[in-house]
Amino acid sequence: MHQFQSLRDFYNDGNTLSYEFRKSQLLALENAVKKYEGEISDALFADLGKSKEESWGTETGLLFGEIKYAL
């Protein structure tokens, strides 16, 4: 439980409210998904039987669209 206290304090101190912080987090998420897109697709195939095209159309591509919209 102690390991989460610093995260809670960071949030409670208002550090996540700025536009710059939120933008940087969205860009970091976008970069991480791009970096691991193959692994994500493989996991979706293993777990749900989704092809790469279906993974893009129902998961990854939608996420990229939402990030772009939020930015």
All heavy atoms as a GROMACS GRO file, in nm:
protein
  575
    1MET      N    1   0.082  -0.119   0.000
    1MET     CA    2   0.000   0.000   0.000
    1MET      C    3   0.087   0.125   0.000
    1MET      O    4   0.052   0.224  -0.062
    1MET     CB    5  -0.094  -0.001   0.121
    1MET     CG    6  -0.184   0.119   0.121
    1MET     SD    7  -0.344   0.088   0.186
    1MET     CE    8  -0.333   0.162   0.345
    2HIS      N    9   0.198   0.122   0.068
    2HIS     CA   10   0.288   0.237   0.075
    2HIS      C   11   0.339   0.276  -0.063
    2HIS      O   12   0.358   0.395  -0.089
    2HIS     CB   13   0.406   0.205   0.167
    2HIS     CG   14   0.498   0.320   0.185
    2HIS    ND1   15   0.602   0.345   0.098
    2HIS    CD2   16   0.502   0.418   0.275
    2HIS    CE1   17   0.666   0.453   0.136
    2HIS    NE2   18   0.608   0.500   0.244
    3GLN      N   19   0.357   0.181  -0.153
    3GLN     CA   20   0.411   0.213  -0.285
    3GLN      C   21   0.319   0.303  -0.366
    3GLN      O   22   0.363   0.374  -0.455
    3GLN     CB   23   0.439   0.085  -0.363
    3GLN     CG   24   0.315   0.005  -0.397
    3GLN     CD   25   0.348  -0.130  -0.457
    3GLN    OE1   26   0.459  -0.178  -0.442
    3GLN    NE2   27   0.252  -0.190  -0.522
    4PHE      N   28   0.190   0.302  -0.335
    4PHE     CA   29   0.096   0.386  -0.408
    4PHE      C   30   0.078   0.524  -0.347
    4PHE      O   31   0.021   0.612  -0.409
    4PHE     CB   32  -0.041   0.316  -0.417
    4PHE     CG   33  -0.035   0.190  -0.497
    4PHE    CD1   34  -0.049   0.068  -0.435
    4PHE    CD2   35  -0.014   0.194  -0.633
    4PHE    CE1   36  -0.043  -0.049  -0.509
    4PHE    CE2   37  -0.009   0.078  -0.708
    4PHE     CZ   38  -0.022  -0.045  -0.645
    5GLN      N   39   0.128   0.544  -0.227
    5GLN     CA   40   0.109   0.672  -0.160
    5GLN      C   41   0.175   0.786  -0.237
    5GLN      O   42   0.118   0.894  -0.249
    5GLN     CB   43   0.162   0.668  -0.016
    5GLN     CG   44   0.127   0.791   0.065
    5GLN     CD   45  -0.024   0.814   0.074
    5GLN    OE1   46  -0.099   0.721   0.105
    5GLN    NE2   47  -0.069   0.935   0.047
    6SER      N   48   0.294   0.761  -0.292
    6SER     CA   49   0.361   0.869  -0.366
    6SER      C   50   0.281   0.904  -0.493
    6SER      O   51   0.276   1.021  -0.532
    6SER     CB   52   0.503   0.830  -0.402
    6SER     OG   53   0.506   0.719  -0.489
    7LEU      N   54   0.218   0.804  -0.554
    7LEU     CA   55   0.133   0.833  -0.671
    7LEU      C   56   0.010   0.913  -0.631
    7LEU      O   57  -0.028   1.008  -0.699
    7LEU     CB   58   0.091   0.703  -0.738
    7LEU     CG   59   0.203   0.620  -0.800
    7LEU    CD1   60   0.148   0.486  -0.849
    7LEU    CD2   61   0.269   0.695  -0.912
    8ARG      N   62  -0.049   0.875  -0.520
    8ARG     CA   63  -0.166   0.948  -0.470
    8ARG      C   64  -0.129   1.092  -0.435
    8ARG      O   65  -0.202   1.186  -0.467
    8ARG     CB   66  -0.226   0.877  -0.349
    8ARG     CG   67  -0.354   0.942  -0.298
    8ARG     CD   68  -0.419   0.864  -0.186
    8ARG     NE   69  -0.451   0.729  -0.223
    8ARG     CZ   70  -0.561   0.692  -0.290
    8ARG    NH1   71  -0.646   0.783  -0.329
    8ARG    NH2   72  -0.583   0.566  -0.319
    9ASP      N   73  -0.016   1.109  -0.370
    9ASP     CA   74   0.030   1.244  -0.334
    9ASP      C   75   0.056   1.328  -0.459
    9ASP      O   76   0.020   1.446  -0.463
    9ASP     CB   77   0.157   1.237  -0.250
    9ASP     CG   78   0.134   1.178  -0.112
    9ASP    OD1   79   0.016   1.172  -0.067
    9ASP    OD2   80   0.233   1.135  -0.049
   10PHE      N   81   0.118   1.267  -0.560
   10PHE     CA   82   0.145   1.336  -0.686
   10PHE      C   83   0.014   1.387  -0.746
   10PHE      O   84   0.003   1.502  -0.789
   10PHE     CB   85   0.217   1.242  -0.783
   10PHE     CG   86   0.257   1.306  -0.912
   10PHE    CD1   87   0.373   1.381  -0.920
   10PHE    CD2   88   0.180   1.289  -1.026
   10PHE    CE1   89   0.412   1.439  -1.040
   10PHE    CE2   90   0.217   1.347  -1.146
   10PHE     CZ   91   0.333   1.422  -1.153
   11TYR      N   92  -0.087   1.300  -0.749
   11TYR     CA   93  -0.217   1.337  -0.803
   11TYR      C   94  -0.284   1.444  -0.716
   11TYR      O   95  -0.334   1.545  -0.767
   11TYR     CB   96  -0.307   1.213  -0.813
   11TYR     CG   97  -0.446   1.246  -0.858
   11TYR    CD1   98  -0.475   1.268  -0.992
   11TYR    CD2   99  -0.550   1.258  -0.766
   11TYR    CE1  100  -0.602   1.299  -1.034
   11TYR    CE2  101  -0.678   1.289  -0.807
   11TYR     CZ  102  -0.704   1.310  -0.940
   11TYR     OH  103  -0.831   1.342  -0.981
   12ASN      N  104  -0.287   1.423  -0.586
   12ASN     CA  105  -0.354   1.516  -0.495
   12ASN      C  106  -0.291   1.655  -0.494
   12ASN      O  107  -0.358   1.753  -0.464
   12ASN     CB  108  -0.359   1.459  -0.353
   12ASN     CG  109  -0.457   1.345  -0.340
   12ASN    OD1  110  -0.551   1.333  -0.418
   12ASN    ND2  111  -0.435   1.259  -0.242
   13ASP      N  112  -0.163   1.662  -0.528
   13ASP     CA  113  -0.095   1.791  -0.533
   13ASP      C  114  -0.128   1.870  -0.660
   13ASP      O  115  -0.080   1.981  -0.679
   13ASP     CB  116   0.057   1.773  -0.523
   13ASP     CG  117   0.102   1.734  -0.384
   13ASP    OD1  118   0.023   1.750  -0.288
   13ASP    OD2  119   0.215   1.684  -0.370
   14GLY      N  120  -0.210   1.812  -0.747
   14GLY     CA  121  -0.253   1.883  -0.867
   14GLY      C  122  -0.157   1.875  -0.984
   14GLY      O  123  -0.172   1.948  -1.083
   15ASN      N  124  -0.059   1.786  -0.975
   15ASN     CA  125   0.042   1.777  -1.080
   15ASN      C  126  -0.013   1.729  -1.214
   15ASN      O  127   0.050   1.750  -1.317
   15ASN     CB  128   0.155   1.685  -1.037
   15ASN     CG  129   0.234   1.743  -0.924
   15ASN    OD1  130   0.291   1.850  -0.936
   15ASN    ND2  131   0.236   1.674  -0.811
   16THR      N  132  -0.128   1.665  -1.214
   16THR     CA  133  -0.183   1.610  -1.337
   16THR      C  134  -0.280   1.704  -1.406
   16THR      O  135  -0.337   1.668  -1.509
   16THR     CB  136  -0.255   1.477  -1.309
   16THR    OG1  137  -0.365   1.501  -1.222
   16THR    CG2  138  -0.160   1.376  -1.245
   17LEU      N  139  -0.301   1.822  -1.353
   17LEU     CA  140  -0.402   1.912  -1.406
   17LEU      C  141  -0.357   1.995  -1.526
   17LEU      O  142  -0.440   2.036  -1.606
   17LEU     CB  143  -0.449   2.007  -1.296
   17LEU     CG  144  -0.524   1.942  -1.179
   17LEU    CD1  145  -0.554   2.047  -1.072
   17LEU    CD2  146  -0.651   1.875  -1.227
   18SER      N  147  -0.230   2.016  -1.540
   18SER     CA  148  -0.185   2.106  -1.647
   18SER      C  149  -0.200   2.042  -1.784
   18SER      O  150  -0.190   1.920  -1.802
   18SER     CB  151  -0.038   2.146  -1.626
   18SER     OG  152   0.048   2.038  -1.660
   19TYR      N  153  -0.223   2.127  -1.882
   19TYR     CA  154  -0.232   2.083  -2.021
   19TYR      C  155  -0.103   2.013  -2.063
   19TYR      O  156  -0.106   1.908  -2.128
   19TYR     CB  157  -0.261   2.203  -2.111
   19TYR     CG  158  -0.250   2.171  -2.258
   19TYR    CD1  159  -0.354   2.106  -2.324
   19TYR    CD2  160  -0.136   2.204  -2.330
   19TYR    CE1  161  -0.345   2.076  -2.459
   19TYR    CE2  162  -0.125   2.174  -2.464
   19TYR     CZ  163  -0.229   2.110  -2.528
   19TYR     OH  164  -0.220   2.079  -2.661
   20GLU      N  165   0.010   2.069  -2.025
   20GLU     CA  166   0.139   2.014  -2.064
   20GLU      C  167   0.157   1.872  -2.012
   20GLU      O  168   0.205   1.784  -2.083
   20GLU     CB  169   0.254   2.104  -2.016
   20GLU     CG  170   0.261   2.238  -2.084
   20GLU     CD  171   0.159   2.338  -2.028
   20GLU    OE1  172   0.104   2.316  -1.918
   20GLU    OE2  173   0.133   2.437  -2.098
   21PHE      N  174   0.119   1.849  -1.887
   21PHE     CA  175   0.132   1.715  -1.829
   21PHE      C  176   0.042   1.617  -1.902
   21PHE      O  177   0.085   1.507  -1.941
   21PHE     CB  178   0.097   1.716  -1.679
   21PHE     CG  179   0.103   1.578  -1.618
   21PHE    CD1  180   0.224   1.525  -1.577
   21PHE    CD2  181  -0.011   1.501  -1.605
   21PHE    CE1  182   0.230   1.398  -1.523
   21PHE    CE2  183  -0.006   1.373  -1.552
   21PHE     CZ  184   0.115   1.322  -1.511
   22ARG      N  185  -0.083   1.653  -1.922
   22ARG     CA  186  -0.178   1.563  -1.987
   22ARG      C  187  -0.136   1.534  -2.131
   22ARG      O  188  -0.143   1.420  -2.177
   22ARG     CB  189  -0.319   1.620  -1.980
   22ARG     CG  190  -0.372   1.620  -1.837
   22ARG     CD  191  -0.511   1.678  -1.823
   22ARG     NE  192  -0.503   1.823  -1.833
   22ARG     CZ  193  -0.583   1.896  -1.909
   22ARG    NH1  194  -0.678   1.842  -1.980
   22ARG    NH2  195  -0.569   2.027  -1.912
   23LYS      N  196  -0.088   1.635  -2.202
   23LYS     CA  197  -0.041   1.615  -2.338
   23LYS      C  198   0.078   1.520  -2.340
   23LYS      O  199   0.083   1.428  -2.423
   23LYS     CB  200  -0.002   1.749  -2.402
   23LYS     CG  201   0.045   1.736  -2.544
   23LYS     CD  202   0.079   1.871  -2.604
   23LYS     CE  203   0.133   1.855  -2.745
   23LYS     NZ  204   0.171   1.982  -2.805
   24SER      N  205   0.172   1.538  -2.250
   24SER     CA  206   0.290   1.451  -2.247
   24SER      C  207   0.252   1.307  -2.216
   24SER      O  208   0.311   1.214  -2.271
   24SER     CB  209   0.394   1.502  -2.147
   24SER     OG  210   0.353   1.482  -2.014
   25GLN      N  211   0.153   1.288  -2.131
   25GLN     CA  212   0.108   1.153  -2.098
   25GLN      C  213   0.039   1.086  -2.218
   25GLN      O  214   0.060   0.967  -2.244
   25GLN     CB  215   0.015   1.154  -1.978
   25GLN     CG  216   0.083   1.198  -1.848
   25GLN     CD  217   0.197   1.106  -1.811
   25GLN    OE1  218   0.177   0.991  -1.776
   25GLN    NE2  219   0.319   1.156  -1.820
   26LEU      N  220  -0.040   1.162  -2.291
   26LEU     CA  221  -0.105   1.107  -2.410
   26LEU      C  222  -0.002   1.071  -2.517
   26LEU      O  223  -0.012   0.965  -2.582
   26LEU     CB  224  -0.206   1.205  -2.466
   26LEU     CG  225  -0.336   1.218  -2.387
   26LEU    CD1  226  -0.417   1.338  -2.437
   26LEU    CD2  227  -0.418   1.091  -2.395
   27LEU      N  228   0.097   1.155  -2.535
   27LEU     CA  229   0.202   1.126  -2.633
   27LEU      C  230   0.285   1.005  -2.590
   27LEU      O  231   0.324   0.923  -2.674
   27LEU     CB  232   0.290   1.249  -2.654
   27LEU     CG  233   0.222   1.366  -2.724
   27LEU    CD1  234   0.311   1.490  -2.722
   27LEU    CD2  235   0.184   1.329  -2.867
   28ALA      N  236   0.310   0.992  -2.461
   28ALA     CA  237   0.384   0.876  -2.411
   28ALA      C  238   0.304   0.748  -2.433
   28ALA      O  239   0.359   0.644  -2.470
   28ALA     CB  240   0.418   0.894  -2.263
   29LEU      N  241   0.173   0.754  -2.410
   29LEU     CA  242   0.088   0.638  -2.435
   29LEU      C  243   0.090   0.601  -2.582
   29LEU      O  244   0.104   0.483  -2.618
   29LEU     CB  245  -0.055   0.666  -2.388
   29LEU     CG  246  -0.159   0.558  -2.418
   29LEU    CD1  247  -0.123   0.426  -2.351
   29LEU    CD2  248  -0.298   0.606  -2.375
   30GLU      N  249   0.075   0.701  -2.668
   30GLU     CA  250   0.078   0.677  -2.812
   30GLU      C  251   0.209   0.610  -2.854
   30GLU      O  252   0.209   0.512  -2.930
   30GLU     CB  253   0.058   0.808  -2.888
   30GLU     CG  254   0.058   0.793  -3.038
   30GLU     CD  255   0.039   0.925  -3.108
   30GLU    OE1  256   0.105   1.025  -3.070
   30GLU    OE2  257  -0.043   0.929  -3.202
   31ASN      N  258   0.320   0.661  -2.804
   31ASN     CA  259   0.451   0.604  -2.838
   31ASN      C  260   0.467   0.462  -2.786
   31ASN      O  261   0.522   0.376  -2.855
   31ASN     CB  262   0.564   0.693  -2.784
   31ASN     CG  263   0.575   0.822  -2.860
   31ASN    OD1  264   0.541   0.830  -2.978
   31ASN    ND2  265   0.622   0.927  -2.794
   32ALA      N  266   0.417   0.435  -2.667
   32ALA     CA  267   0.427   0.300  -2.610
   32ALA      C  268   0.344   0.201  -2.691
   32ALA      O  269   0.390   0.089  -2.718
   32ALA     CB  270   0.383   0.301  -2.464
   33VAL      N  271   0.224   0.240  -2.730
   33VAL     CA  272   0.140   0.150  -2.808
   33VAL      C  273   0.203   0.126  -2.945
   33VAL      O  274   0.204   0.012  -2.995
   33VAL     CB  275  -0.004   0.204  -2.820
   33VAL    CG1  276  -0.086   0.121  -2.916
   33VAL    CG2  277  -0.070   0.208  -2.684
   34LYS      N  278   0.260   0.230  -3.006
   34LYS     CA  279   0.329   0.212  -3.134
   34LYS      C  280   0.447   0.117  -3.118
   34LYS      O  281   0.468   0.029  -3.202
   34LYS     CB  282   0.377   0.346  -3.189
   34LYS     CG  283   0.267   0.430  -3.249
   34LYS     CD  284   0.321   0.562  -3.300
   34LYS     CE  285   0.208   0.648  -3.356
   34LYS     NZ  286   0.258   0.780  -3.398
   35LYS      N  287   0.523   0.134  -3.012
   35LYS     CA  288   0.641   0.052  -2.989
   35LYS      C  289   0.604  -0.095  -2.971
   35LYS      O  290   0.674  -0.184  -3.019
   35LYS     CB  291   0.716   0.102  -2.864
   35LYS     CG  292   0.840   0.024  -2.831
   35LYS     CD  293   0.913   0.082  -2.712
   35LYS     CE  294   1.037   0.002  -2.680
   35LYS     NZ  295   1.109   0.059  -2.564
   36TYR      N  296   0.493  -0.120  -2.902
   36TYR     CA  297   0.454  -0.258  -2.870
   36TYR      C  298   0.333  -0.304  -2.950
   36TYR      O  299   0.266  -0.400  -2.912
   36TYR     CB  300   0.428  -0.271  -2.720
   36TYR     CG  301   0.551  -0.250  -2.639
   36TYR    CD1  302   0.573  -0.131  -2.570
   36TYR    CD2  303   0.650  -0.347  -2.634
   36TYR    CE1  304   0.688  -0.110  -2.498
   36TYR    CE2  305   0.766  -0.328  -2.561
   36TYR     CZ  306   0.784  -0.209  -2.493
   36TYR     OH  307   0.899  -0.190  -2.422
   37GLU      N  308   0.308  -0.240  -3.062
   37GLU     CA  309   0.190  -0.273  -3.142
   37GLU      C  310   0.188  -0.420  -3.184
   37GLU      O  311   0.083  -0.485  -3.181
   37GLU     CB  312   0.182  -0.183  -3.265
   37GLU     CG  313   0.053  -0.194  -3.340
   37GLU     CD  314   0.042  -0.091  -3.451
   37GLU    OE1  315   0.120   0.006  -3.453
   37GLU    OE2  316  -0.046  -0.110  -3.536
   38GLY      N  317   0.302  -0.473  -3.221
   38GLY     CA  318   0.310  -0.613  -3.260
   38GLY      C  319   0.275  -0.707  -3.146
   38GLY      O  320   0.198  -0.803  -3.163
   39GLU      N  321   0.329  -0.678  -3.028
   39GLU     CA  322   0.301  -0.760  -2.910
   39GLU      C  323   0.155  -0.750  -2.869
   39GLU      O  324   0.094  -0.849  -2.827
   39GLU     CB  325   0.392  -0.720  -2.794
   39GLU     CG  326   0.537  -0.759  -2.813
   39GLU     CD  327   0.621  -0.654  -2.883
   39GLU    OE1  328   0.563  -0.566  -2.953
   39GLU    OE2  329   0.743  -0.659  -2.869
   40ILE      N  330   0.098  -0.630  -2.881
   40ILE     CA  331  -0.043  -0.611  -2.849
   40ILE      C  332  -0.129  -0.693  -2.944
   40ILE      O  333  -0.221  -0.764  -2.902
   40ILE     CB  334  -0.081  -0.462  -2.852
   40ILE    CG1  335  -0.011  -0.386  -2.740
   40ILE    CG2  336  -0.232  -0.444  -2.845
   40ILE    CD1  337  -0.018  -0.235  -2.752
   41SER      N  338  -0.096  -0.688  -3.072
   41SER     CA  339  -0.169  -0.764  -3.172
   41SER      C  340  -0.157  -0.914  -3.146
   41SER      O  341  -0.257  -0.987  -3.154
   41SER     CB  342  -0.117  -0.730  -3.312
   41SER     OG  343  -0.184  -0.804  -3.409
   42ASP      N  344  -0.038  -0.959  -3.112
   42ASP     CA  345  -0.018  -1.101  -3.082
   42ASP      C  346  -0.100  -1.144  -2.961
   42ASP      O  347  -0.158  -1.254  -2.960
   42ASP     CB  348   0.130  -1.130  -3.056
   42ASP     CG  349   0.216  -1.118  -3.180
   42ASP    OD1  350   0.161  -1.115  -3.293
   42ASP    OD2  351   0.340  -1.110  -3.164
   43ALA      N  352  -0.106  -1.060  -2.859
   43ALA     CA  353  -0.183  -1.092  -2.739
   43ALA      C  354  -0.333  -1.096  -2.770
   43ALA      O  355  -0.405  -1.184  -2.720
   43ALA     CB  356  -0.154  -0.990  -2.629
   44LEU      N  357  -0.380  -1.004  -2.852
   44LEU     CA  358  -0.522  -1.004  -2.889
   44LEU      C  359  -0.556  -1.127  -2.972
   44LEU      O  360  -0.667  -1.182  -2.961
   44LEU     CB  361  -0.557  -0.876  -2.965
   44LEU     CG  362  -0.565  -0.751  -2.878
   44LEU    CD1  363  -0.568  -0.625  -2.965
   44LEU    CD2  364  -0.686  -0.756  -2.788
   45PHE      N  365  -0.461  -1.174  -3.053
   45PHE     CA  366  -0.485  -1.298  -3.127
   45PHE      C  367  -0.488  -1.417  -3.032
   45PHE      O  368  -0.578  -1.501  -3.040
   45PHE     CB  369  -0.377  -1.318  -3.235
   45PHE     CG  370  -0.398  -1.445  -3.312
   45PHE    CD1  371  -0.495  -1.454  -3.410
   45PHE    CD2  372  -0.322  -1.557  -3.284
   45PHE    CE1  373  -0.516  -1.571  -3.480
   45PHE    CE2  374  -0.342  -1.675  -3.353
   45PHE     CZ  375  -0.439  -1.682  -3.451
   46ALA      N  376  -0.390  -1.423  -2.941
   46ALA     CA  377  -0.383  -1.535  -2.847
   46ALA      C  378  -0.504  -1.541  -2.755
   46ALA      O  379  -0.557  -1.649  -2.728
   46ALA     CB  380  -0.254  -1.526  -2.765
   47ASP      N  381  -0.548  -1.426  -2.706
   47ASP     CA  382  -0.659  -1.422  -2.610
   47ASP      C  383  -0.796  -1.426  -2.677
   47ASP      O  384  -0.887  -1.492  -2.626
   47ASP     CB  385  -0.651  -1.296  -2.524
   47ASP     CG  386  -0.533  -1.297  -2.428
   47ASP    OD1  387  -0.470  -1.403  -2.412
   47ASP    OD2  388  -0.505  -1.192  -2.369
   48LEU      N  389  -0.812  -1.355  -2.788
   48LEU     CA  390  -0.945  -1.336  -2.846
   48LEU      C  391  -0.957  -1.385  -2.991
   48LEU      O  392  -1.065  -1.375  -3.049
   48LEU     CB  393  -0.983  -1.188  -2.840
   48LEU     CG  394  -0.982  -1.125  -2.700
   48LEU    CD1  395  -1.006  -0.976  -2.710
   48LEU    CD2  396  -1.085  -1.191  -2.611
   49GLY      N  397  -0.846  -1.431  -3.048
   49GLY     CA  398  -0.848  -1.478  -3.185
   49GLY      C  399  -0.860  -1.366  -3.288
   49GLY      O  400  -0.900  -1.390  -3.402
   50LYS      N  401  -0.825  -1.244  -3.250
   50LYS     CA  402  -0.836  -1.130  -3.342
   50LYS      C  403  -0.716  -1.127  -3.436
   50LYS      O  404  -0.601  -1.138  -3.394
   50LYS     CB  405  -0.843  -0.998  -3.266
   50LYS     CG  406  -0.972  -0.977  -3.191
   50LYS     CD  407  -0.981  -0.837  -3.135
   50LYS     CE  408  -1.117  -0.814  -3.071
   50LYS     NZ  409  -1.138  -0.673  -3.040
   51SER      N  410  -0.745  -1.108  -3.565
   51SER     CA  411  -0.637  -1.090  -3.662
   51SER      C  412  -0.573  -0.953  -3.641
   51SER      O  413  -0.627  -0.867  -3.571
   51SER     CB  414  -0.693  -1.099  -3.804
   51SER     OG  415  -0.778  -0.988  -3.830
   52LYS      N  416  -0.459  -0.932  -3.709
   52LYS     CA  417  -0.394  -0.801  -3.698
   52LYS      C  418  -0.484  -0.690  -3.748
   52LYS      O  419  -0.490  -0.582  -3.690
   52LYS     CB  420  -0.262  -0.801  -3.776
   52LYS     CG  421  -0.156  -0.885  -3.710
   52LYS     CD  422  -0.024  -0.876  -3.782
   52LYS     CE  423   0.073  -0.969  -3.711
   52LYS     NZ  424   0.209  -0.934  -3.726
   53GLU      N  425  -0.556  -0.717  -3.857
   53GLU     CA  426  -0.646  -0.616  -3.912
   53GLU      C  427  -0.761  -0.586  -3.815
   53GLU      O  428  -0.799  -0.470  -3.796
   53GLU     CB  429  -0.702  -0.663  -4.047
   53GLU     CG  430  -0.598  -0.678  -4.155
   53GLU     CD  431  -0.516  -0.807  -4.146
   53GLU    OE1  432  -0.554  -0.901  -4.074
   53GLU    OE2  433  -0.411  -0.812  -4.213
   54GLU      N  434  -0.816  -0.691  -3.757
   54GLU     CA  435  -0.925  -0.670  -3.660
   54GLU      C  436  -0.874  -0.599  -3.535
   54GLU      O  437  -0.942  -0.512  -3.480
   54GLU     CB  438  -0.989  -0.804  -3.622
   54GLU     CG  439  -1.111  -0.788  -3.534
   54GLU     CD  440  -1.176  -0.920  -3.497
   54GLU    OE1  441  -1.119  -1.028  -3.526
   54GLU    OE2  442  -1.285  -0.914  -3.436
   55SER      N  443  -0.754  -0.635  -3.491
   55SER     CA  444  -0.695  -0.567  -3.375
   55SER      C  445  -0.680  -0.418  -3.401
   55SER      O  446  -0.706  -0.335  -3.314
   55SER     CB  447  -0.557  -0.626  -3.342
   55SER     OG  448  -0.568  -0.759  -3.302
   56TRP      N  449  -0.635  -0.384  -3.523
   56TRP     CA  450  -0.620  -0.243  -3.559
   56TRP      C  451  -0.756  -0.174  -3.560
   56TRP      O  452  -0.773  -0.066  -3.504
   56TRP     CB  453  -0.551  -0.229  -3.694
   56TRP     CG  454  -0.551  -0.087  -3.742
   56TRP    CD1  455  -0.634  -0.031  -3.831
   56TRP    CD2  456  -0.466   0.019  -3.697
   56TRP    NE1  457  -0.607   0.103  -3.848
   56TRP    CE2  458  -0.503   0.136  -3.766
   56TRP    CE3  459  -0.360   0.025  -3.607
   56TRP    CZ2  460  -0.440   0.257  -3.747
   56TRP    CZ3  461  -0.297   0.147  -3.589
   56TRP    CH2  462  -0.336   0.260  -3.657
   57GLY      N  463  -0.853  -0.237  -3.624
   57GLY     CA  464  -0.984  -0.176  -3.642
   57GLY      C  465  -1.066  -0.163  -3.515
   57GLY      O  466  -1.146  -0.071  -3.503
   58THR      N  467  -1.044  -0.253  -3.420
   58THR     CA  468  -1.127  -0.252  -3.300
   58THR      C  469  -1.054  -0.211  -3.173
   58THR      O  470  -1.118  -0.190  -3.070
   58THR     CB  471  -1.191  -0.391  -3.276
   58THR    OG1  472  -1.086  -0.487  -3.252
   58THR    CG2  473  -1.275  -0.434  -3.393
   59GLU      N  474  -0.924  -0.202  -3.180
   59GLU     CA  475  -0.847  -0.170  -3.058
   59GLU      C  476  -0.746  -0.058  -3.084
   59GLU      O  477  -0.768   0.056  -3.046
   59GLU     CB  478  -0.773  -0.296  -3.007
   59GLU     CG  479  -0.860  -0.419  -2.987
   59GLU     CD  480  -0.956  -0.411  -2.870
   59GLU    OE1  481  -0.935  -0.326  -2.782
   59GLU    OE2  482  -1.050  -0.491  -2.867
   60THR      N  483  -0.637  -0.092  -3.147
   60THR     CA  484  -0.525   0.000  -3.162
   60THR      C  485  -0.561   0.125  -3.242
   60THR      O  486  -0.532   0.237  -3.198
   60THR     CB  487  -0.407  -0.073  -3.230
   60THR    OG1  488  -0.387  -0.200  -3.167
   60THR    CG2  489  -0.279   0.007  -3.218
   61GLY      N  490  -0.622   0.106  -3.356
   61GLY     CA  491  -0.659   0.221  -3.439
   61GLY      C  492  -0.756   0.314  -3.369
   61GLY      O  493  -0.744   0.436  -3.380
   62LEU      N  494  -0.851   0.255  -3.298
   62LEU     CA  495  -0.946   0.338  -3.222
   62LEU      C  496  -0.875   0.419  -3.114
   62LEU      O  497  -0.907   0.536  -3.092
   62LEU     CB  498  -1.055   0.251  -3.160
   62LEU     CG  499  -1.153   0.187  -3.258
   62LEU    CD1  500  -1.250   0.096  -3.184
   62LEU    CD2  501  -1.228   0.292  -3.336
   63LEU      N  502  -0.780   0.354  -3.046
   63LEU     CA  503  -0.705   0.424  -2.942
   63LEU      C  504  -0.627   0.541  -3.001
   63LEU      O  505  -0.630   0.652  -2.946
   63LEU     CB  506  -0.611   0.328  -2.870
   63LEU     CG  507  -0.520   0.391  -2.764
   63LEU    CD1  508  -0.602   0.455  -2.653
   63LEU    CD2  509  -0.426   0.288  -2.709
   64PHE      N  510  -0.561   0.519  -3.115
   64PHE     CA  511  -0.488   0.629  -3.179
   64PHE      C  512  -0.582   0.743  -3.217
   64PHE      O  513  -0.546   0.860  -3.203
   64PHE     CB  514  -0.410   0.579  -3.301
   64PHE     CG  515  -0.292   0.493  -3.269
   64PHE    CD1  516  -0.263   0.382  -3.346
   64PHE    CD2  517  -0.208   0.522  -3.162
   64PHE    CE1  518  -0.154   0.303  -3.318
   64PHE    CE2  519  -0.099   0.444  -3.133
   64PHE     CZ  520  -0.072   0.333  -3.211
   65GLY      N  521  -0.700   0.709  -3.263
   65GLY     CA  522  -0.797   0.811  -3.298
   65GLY      C  523  -0.842   0.892  -3.177
   65GLY      O  524  -0.855   1.015  -3.184
   66GLU      N  525  -0.862   0.824  -3.066
   66GLU     CA  526  -0.903   0.892  -2.943
   66GLU      C  527  -0.792   0.982  -2.889
   66GLU      O  528  -0.817   1.093  -2.840
   66GLU     CB  529  -0.946   0.792  -2.836
   66GLU     CG  530  -1.076   0.720  -2.868
   66GLU     CD  531  -1.195   0.815  -2.874
   66GLU    OE1  532  -1.205   0.905  -2.789
   66GLU    OE2  533  -1.278   0.797  -2.964
   67ILE      N  534  -0.669   0.934  -2.898
   67ILE     CA  535  -0.555   1.017  -2.854
   67ILE      C  536  -0.546   1.142  -2.941
   67ILE      O  537  -0.530   1.253  -2.889
   67ILE     CB  538  -0.424   0.936  -2.857
   67ILE    CG1  539  -0.426   0.829  -2.747
   67ILE    CG2  540  -0.303   1.028  -2.840
   67ILE    CD1  541  -0.311   0.730  -2.755
   68LYS      N  542  -0.557   1.123  -3.072
   68LYS     CA  543  -0.550   1.238  -3.164
   68LYS      C  544  -0.661   1.337  -3.133
   68LYS      O  545  -0.639   1.458  -3.130
   68LYS     CB  546  -0.561   1.188  -3.308
   68LYS     CG  547  -0.549   1.297  -3.411
   68LYS     CD  548  -0.554   1.239  -3.553
   68LYS     CE  549  -0.544   1.352  -3.653
   68LYS     NZ  550  -0.548   1.299  -3.791
   69TYR      N  551  -0.781   1.288  -3.108
   69TYR     CA  552  -0.894   1.375  -3.076
   69TYR      C  553  -0.869   1.451  -2.946
   69TYR      O  554  -0.893   1.572  -2.939
   69TYR     CB  555  -1.023   1.292  -3.065
   69TYR     CG  556  -1.143   1.374  -3.023
   69TYR    CD1  557  -1.206   1.457  -3.115
   69TYR    CD2  558  -1.190   1.370  -2.893
   69TYR    CE1  559  -1.315   1.534  -3.077
   69TYR    CE2  560  -1.299   1.446  -2.855
   69TYR     CZ  561  -1.362   1.527  -2.947
   69TYR     OH  562  -1.469   1.604  -2.909
   70ALA      N  563  -0.819   1.382  -2.846
   70ALA     CA  564  -0.793   1.446  -2.716
   70ALA      C  565  -0.684   1.553  -2.728
   70ALA      O  566  -0.692   1.658  -2.663
   70ALA     CB  567  -0.753   1.342  -2.612
   71LEU      N  568  -0.584   1.525  -2.811
   71LEU     CA  569  -0.477   1.623  -2.828
   71LEU      C  570  -0.528   1.746  -2.904
   71LEU      O  571  -0.486   1.856  -2.881
   71LEU     CB  572  -0.358   1.561  -2.903
   71LEU     CG  573  -0.278   1.460  -2.823
   71LEU    CD1  574  -0.180   1.387  -2.915
   71LEU    CD2  575  -0.205   1.526  -2.708
   0.00000   0.00000   0.00000
